[in-house]
Every structure is written in C-alpha cells, then in structure tokens.
Amino acid sequence: MSCRTAFLLVALSIGFCLSCGGGGEQVRPSAKLVGIHFGQLDRAALELVFDVEIANPYSTEMPLTNMAYRLASEETALVSGSAKPNTAVAAGAKEKVALPVRVHYGEILRALKGVEPGSEIPYSAELVLSVGAGGTGELELPLRKQGTVALPFVSGVTYKRILELVEYK
C-alpha cells in the first residue's frame, strides 16, 4: 500500500468518525450552582434564590421544567422542596438564571436556633435541575455547592421577635 493510499484511508476514516458525532456521544447541557442569596422579604416568608449558570448546547430553546432542592447548615437540614421554574435558556447560550423559592421563616429559624439576623451561615446546597432536552425527553442535572450566606437583617427586629410572630400564625 502506498503512502498516498494510506493517507486517503486515514483521512476518510477520520471524516467518517467526525460525521458520526465522535462515536455516538451527544453534547449535554451543563449547569453550575454559582451562589445562593436571599431575595424579597415579607411578614411571613423570605425568598431564597439559587443562582445557576446553565449552558444550552442545543439549537433550540431549553426549558427548565423542575427543580428539587435541599439546603443544610452543618448537618442540620434547613429547607427542602421542589419548584417549577418558569424560564428557559436560549438556543446555544450560556446564561445565569435566578431560581427563587419561597421559604417561611419558621422553617429556617427553628433549625438555626439562636442565630441572629445578619449572621453568616455556612451551607451546603443540593439541587437537581430538570431540563427539556428536545427529542430525548428530560435530563436531570445534579448540582452541589458549599459556602456561606448572610441571614437577612431587618433593623429593629430580633430573632426572638421573628420567632414569636411565626409561632402565633
């Protein structure tokens, strides 16, 4: 076999493999939990916001269909639940998306006995984000992050007073 023939066979083999998508592997969406912060506050609850960076490799918009979450602080479970995000990531885009959930004060404050508003709280967060993956159905993207977050501080309000208000409702 001549060098020229061998080169053509190798080139054709590489071209064939590339057209097959690299052995059948599909590009998957990716997500990273980049942070957590508190949003709006009212008398009964606060908003806990998960900031997630999501990459959509598809040529169509990718809807976020479900989110299951769990937040703990030093082995103490704080909150858990699920939410239906009302958003989508544009085709071929990488976007930072804010995913809020409403949490009643009692859920967090009873678990953080003695922690005053304004205090830094260490946390570990786990999310499972479900996304619409076109013709293949839904994909689940598991996410984890550890860090600290400041418990919201409202001037003139103490932990004890918030707990009293929560317990009387």
C-alpha positions as CSV (number, residue, x, y, z in Angstrom):
1,M,0.0,0.0,0.0
2,S,1.4,3.4,-1.0
3,C,1.7,6.3,1.4
4,R,-0.8,8.2,-0.6
5,T,-3.4,5.4,-0.3
6,A,-2.8,5.0,3.4
7,F,-3.2,8.8,3.9
8,L,-6.5,8.7,2.0
9,L,-7.8,5.8,4.1
10,V,-6.9,7.6,7.3
11,A,-8.5,10.8,6.1
12,L,-11.7,9.1,5.1
13,S,-11.8,7.2,8.5
14,I,-11.4,10.5,10.4
15,G,-14.1,12.1,8.3
16,F,-16.5,9.2,8.9
17,C,-15.9,9.3,12.7
18,L,-16.5,13.1,12.8
19,S,-19.7,12.8,10.9
20,C,-20.9,10.2,13.3
21,G,-20.6,12.6,16.2
22,G,-17.5,11.2,17.7
23,G,-18.7,7.7,18.3
24,G,-22.3,8.5,19.2
25,E,-21.6,10.8,22.1
26,Q,-24.1,13.6,22.4
27,V,-23.4,17.0,23.8
28,R,-25.3,17.5,27.1
29,P,-26.4,20.7,28.8
30,S,-24.4,21.7,31.8
31,A,-25.1,23.7,34.9
32,K,-23.2,25.1,37.9
33,L,-24.7,26.4,41.1
34,V,-22.7,29.6,41.5
35,G,-24.4,31.1,44.6
36,I,-27.3,31.5,46.9
37,H,-28.8,34.7,48.3
38,F,-31.9,36.0,49.9
39,G,-34.4,38.0,47.9
40,Q,-37.6,39.7,48.9
41,L,-38.9,39.6,52.5
42,D,-42.4,39.9,53.8
43,R,-44.0,39.3,57.2
44,A,-44.5,35.5,56.6
45,A,-41.6,34.4,54.4
46,L,-38.4,35.2,52.6
47,E,-37.2,34.4,49.1
48,L,-34.3,32.0,48.8
49,V,-32.6,32.4,45.4
50,F,-30.4,29.8,43.8
51,D,-28.1,31.4,41.1
52,V,-27.3,28.8,38.4
53,E,-25.2,29.1,35.3
54,I,-26.6,27.0,32.6
55,A,-25.2,26.1,29.2
56,N,-27.6,25.0,26.4
57,P,-25.8,23.3,23.6
58,Y,-29.0,22.7,21.6
59,S,-30.1,24.7,18.5
60,T,-33.5,25.3,20.2
61,E,-34.6,26.9,23.5
62,M,-34.2,24.6,26.5
63,P,-37.0,24.9,29.1
64,L,-36.3,24.4,32.8
65,T,-39.0,22.0,33.9
66,N,-38.4,21.2,37.6
67,M,-36.1,21.9,40.5
68,A,-35.7,19.8,43.6
69,Y,-33.6,21.5,46.3
70,R,-32.1,20.8,49.8
71,L,-30.3,23.3,52.0
72,A,-28.4,22.3,55.1
73,S,-26.1,24.0,57.6
74,E,-23.5,21.9,59.4
75,E,-25.5,18.7,59.3
76,T,-28.8,20.5,60.1
77,A,-31.4,20.4,57.4
78,L,-32.8,23.8,56.8
79,V,-35.2,23.6,53.9
80,S,-36.1,21.2,51.1
81,G,-38.7,21.1,48.4
82,S,-39.3,21.5,44.7
83,A,-40.3,24.3,42.4
84,K,-41.4,24.7,38.8
85,P,-39.1,27.3,37.2
86,N,-40.8,29.5,34.7
87,T,-37.9,30.1,32.4
88,A,-35.8,28.7,29.5
89,V,-32.3,29.1,28.3
90,A,-31.9,30.4,24.7
91,A,-30.5,28.2,22.0
92,G,-26.7,27.8,22.1
93,A,-26.5,30.2,25.1
94,K,-24.8,30.2,28.5
95,E,-26.9,32.1,30.9
96,K,-27.0,32.9,34.6
97,V,-30.5,32.1,35.9
98,A,-32.0,33.1,39.3
99,L,-34.3,30.4,40.6
100,P,-36.3,31.7,43.6
101,V,-38.2,29.6,46.2
102,R,-40.4,31.0,49.0
103,V,-39.4,29.8,52.5
104,H,-41.4,30.5,55.6
105,Y,-39.2,32.0,58.4
106,G,-40.1,29.2,60.8
107,E,-38.5,26.6,58.6
108,I,-35.1,28.2,58.7
109,L,-35.2,29.9,62.1
110,R,-36.3,26.8,64.1
111,A,-33.4,24.9,62.6
112,L,-30.9,27.8,63.3
113,K,-31.9,28.2,67.0
114,G,-30.1,31.2,68.4
115,V,-28.7,32.6,65.1
116,E,-29.5,36.3,64.8
117,P,-30.5,38.0,61.6
118,G,-27.4,39.4,59.8
119,S,-25.3,36.4,60.9
120,E,-23.2,34.4,58.3
121,I,-24.5,30.9,58.0
122,P,-22.4,28.1,56.4
123,Y,-24.5,26.0,54.0
124,S,-24.4,23.0,51.7
125,A,-26.9,23.0,48.9
126,E,-28.0,20.2,46.6
127,L,-30.2,20.8,43.5
128,V,-31.5,18.6,40.8
129,L,-32.5,20.7,37.9
130,S,-34.6,19.0,35.2
131,V,-34.4,20.4,31.6
132,G,-36.2,19.7,28.4
133,A,-33.8,18.0,26.1
134,G,-35.7,18.1,22.8
135,G,-36.4,14.7,21.3
136,T,-34.6,12.9,24.1
137,G,-37.1,14.0,26.8
138,E,-35.9,15.4,30.1
139,L,-32.4,15.4,31.6
140,E,-31.5,15.8,35.2
141,L,-28.6,18.0,36.1
142,P,-27.4,17.4,39.8
143,L,-25.7,20.4,41.4
144,R,-23.9,20.9,44.7
145,K,-22.3,23.9,46.4
146,Q,-21.0,24.8,49.8
147,G,-20.5,28.4,51.1
148,T,-21.9,31.0,53.4
149,V,-24.9,33.2,53.2
150,A,-26.0,36.1,55.4
151,L,-29.3,35.8,57.1
152,P,-31.3,38.9,56.2
153,F,-31.2,41.7,58.7
154,V,-34.2,44.0,59.3
155,S,-33.4,47.0,61.5
156,G,-35.1,46.7,64.9
157,V,-36.1,43.1,64.5
158,T,-34.6,40.3,66.6
159,Y,-34.5,36.6,66.1
160,K,-36.8,36.2,69.2
161,R,-39.4,38.7,67.8
162,I,-39.4,36.9,64.4
163,L,-39.9,33.6,66.1
164,E,-42.8,35.0,68.2
165,L,-44.5,36.3,65.1
166,V,-44.1,33.0,63.3
167,E,-45.4,30.9,66.2
168,Y,-48.6,33.0,66.6
169,K,-49.6,32.4,63.0
